[in-house]
């Protein structure tokens, strides 16, 4: 598919001195959203570059969905500044929406229509003449590898097919930026990887992607940059590799003990003496070190002999858990 991109309007980036005019799809400065006495988004600032994939990560209740709703212009901000394509979403919402594609968490397709009809009818919201809608619908179905499903009703389609159709629907207006809220939740690995490949194709064509996800491997695969939110605030920002370097060690050693060894392993004082971070989980211990093999050798030298050891590279999930904790927010 060839996404015909509109010319971006001038957007604004915040600096300590002034608003600097640059071509950016999205700029938030001290963006705030309150619901009564509850602050869902607490003065966050970030910008999204043209053609990049920007991720927003965070536990449940961190403020991700509230941020996405403000960017999609369906929820007004309480405070701060928000510029989308250089426009104010409260004043210029209609124009912004003509240039956005939105993929919500839940598929809201019309199950009584065929896949093709869903795309044809949705184009009418953007003023496309009916006689022109079929060609565009078939083009999008082919792009999302649904070309043989155009005449199929939505209801019998698999979850992965419905998700691809929802993304196809978000492309009917050739958007400059697509908002994807948890785009692969509930999909099997094959369907997730197919969606990743399609999103990468869109990025190659110059489309800007803003996504939220609970899958850390997805964020590592797709995001050029990302922010991690917790309790409505941004706690870290950077590329996945930068965040791993800044917030954790190069490797993580996973150690397993039986119950008796657990009580007498000596691991806790050994890790403390070496100045290493230790996470005690119900089924294993995690020790963060730059050289995992050297750490295991040292532990055996001081009498710590686990039943099993596993050395792995640190990941974005380690960063996420370091910054937001392991307790559930429900």
URGITA-V137354 format. One record per residue. N is the residue number from 0. SS is DSSP state (h for helix, s for strand, l for the rest). D_FIRST is the distance of its C-alpha to the first C-alpha in whole Angstrom. Layout:
n-><N	N>
ss-><SS	SS>
d_first-><D_FIRST	D_FIRST>
This chain:
n-><0	1	2	3	4	5	6	7	8	9	10	11	12	13	14	15	16	17	18	19	20	21	22	23	24	25	26	27	28	29	30	31	32	33	34	35	36	37	38	39	40	41	42	43	44	45	46	47	48	49	50	51	52	53	54	55	56	57	58	59	60	61	62	63	64	65	66	67	68	69	70	71	72	73	74	75	76	77	78	79	80	81	82	83	84	85	86	87	88	89	90	91	92	93	94	95	96	97	98	99	100	101	102	103	104	105	106	107	108	109	110	111	112	113	114	115	116	117	118	119	120	121	122	123	124	125	126	127	128	129	130	131	132	133	134	135	136	137	138	139	140	141	142	143	144	145	146	147	148	149	150	151	152	153	154	155	156	157	158	159	160	161	162	163	164	165	166	167	168	169	170	171	172	173	174	175	176	177	178	179	180	181	182	183	184	185	186	187	188	189	190	191	192	193	194	195	196	197	198	199	200	201	202	203	204	205	206	207	208	209	210	211	212	213	214	215	216	217	218	219	220	221	222	223	224	225	226	227	228	229	230	231	232	233	234	235	236	237	238	239	240	241	242	243	244	245	246	247	248	249	250	251	252	253	254	255	256	257	258	259	260	261	262	263	264	265	266	267	268	269	270	271	272	273	274	275	276	277	278	279	280	281	282	283	284	285	286	287	288	289	290	291	292	293	294	295	296	297	298	299	300	301	302	303	304	305	306	307	308	309	310	311	312	313	314	315	316	317	318	319	320	321	322	323	324	325	326	327	328	329>
ss-><l	l	l	l	l	l	l	l	l	l	s	s	s	s	l	l	l	l	s	s	s	s	l	l	l	s	s	s	s	s	s	s	s	s	s	l	l	s	s	s	s	s	s	s	s	s	s	s	l	l	l	l	s	s	s	s	s	s	l	l	l	l	l	h	h	h	h	h	h	h	h	l	l	l	l	l	l	l	s	s	s	s	s	s	l	l	s	s	l	l	l	l	h	h	h	h	h	h	l	s	s	s	s	l	l	l	l	l	l	l	l	l	l	s	h	h	h	h	h	h	h	h	h	h	l	l	l	l	l	h	h	h	h	h	h	h	h	h	h	h	h	h	h	l	l	l	h	h	h	l	l	l	s	l	l	l	l	l	h	h	h	h	h	h	h	h	h	h	h	h	l	l	l	l	l	l	s	s	s	s	s	l	l	l	l	l	l	l	h	h	h	h	h	h	h	h	h	h	h	h	h	h	h	h	l	l	l	s	s	s	s	s	l	l	l	h	h	h	h	h	h	h	l	l	s	s	s	s	s	s	l	l	s	s	s	s	s	s	l	h	h	h	h	h	h	h	h	l	l	l	s	s	s	s	s	s	l	l	h	h	h	h	h	h	l	l	h	h	h	h	h	h	h	l	l	l	l	s	s	s	l	l	l	l	s	s	s	s	s	l	l	h	h	h	h	h	h	h	h	h	h	l	l	l	l	l	l	s	s	s	s	s	s	l	l	h	h	h	h	h	h	h	h	h	l	l	l	l	l	l>
d_first-><0	4	6	9	12	16	19	20	24	27	27	30	31	35	37	41	42	40	36	34	32	28	25	24	22	24	28	31	34	37	35	37	37	40	41	45	46	43	41	38	36	39	38	35	33	30	27	24	22	19	16	18	19	22	24	27	29	32	34	35	36	35	33	30	29	31	29	26	27	29	26	24	27	28	31	33	35	38	39	37	34	31	28	25	23	27	28	30	29	32	32	29	27	25	24	22	21	19	17	17	15	18	18	22	24	24	22	23	21	24	25	27	23	21	17	16	19	18	15	16	19	18	16	20	21	19	20	18	20	20	20	16	15	15	12	10	11	10	7	7	10	8	6	9	11	13	12	16	17	16	20	21	23	22	26	26	22	23	23	19	18	19	18	14	14	16	13	11	13	13	10	11	13	10	13	14	16	15	19	19	22	23	20	21	25	26	24	25	24	21	19	20	19	15	15	16	13	10	12	12	9	8	12	11	9	12	12	15	16	20	21	24	25	28	27	28	26	23	24	25	22	19	22	22	25	27	30	32	34	37	39	37	37	35	37	35	32	30	28	29	31	33	34	35	37	38	39	40	42	40	41	42	45	45	49	50	54	56	58	61	59	57	60	62	59	60	56	56	59	57	54	56	58	55	53	50	48	49	47	49	47	49	48	48	48	46	47	45	46	44	46	46	48	51	51	52	54	56	56	58	60	61	61	58	57	54	53	50	48	44	43	39	37	37	33	32	33	37	36	35	38	40	39	39	42	42	43	41	40	40>
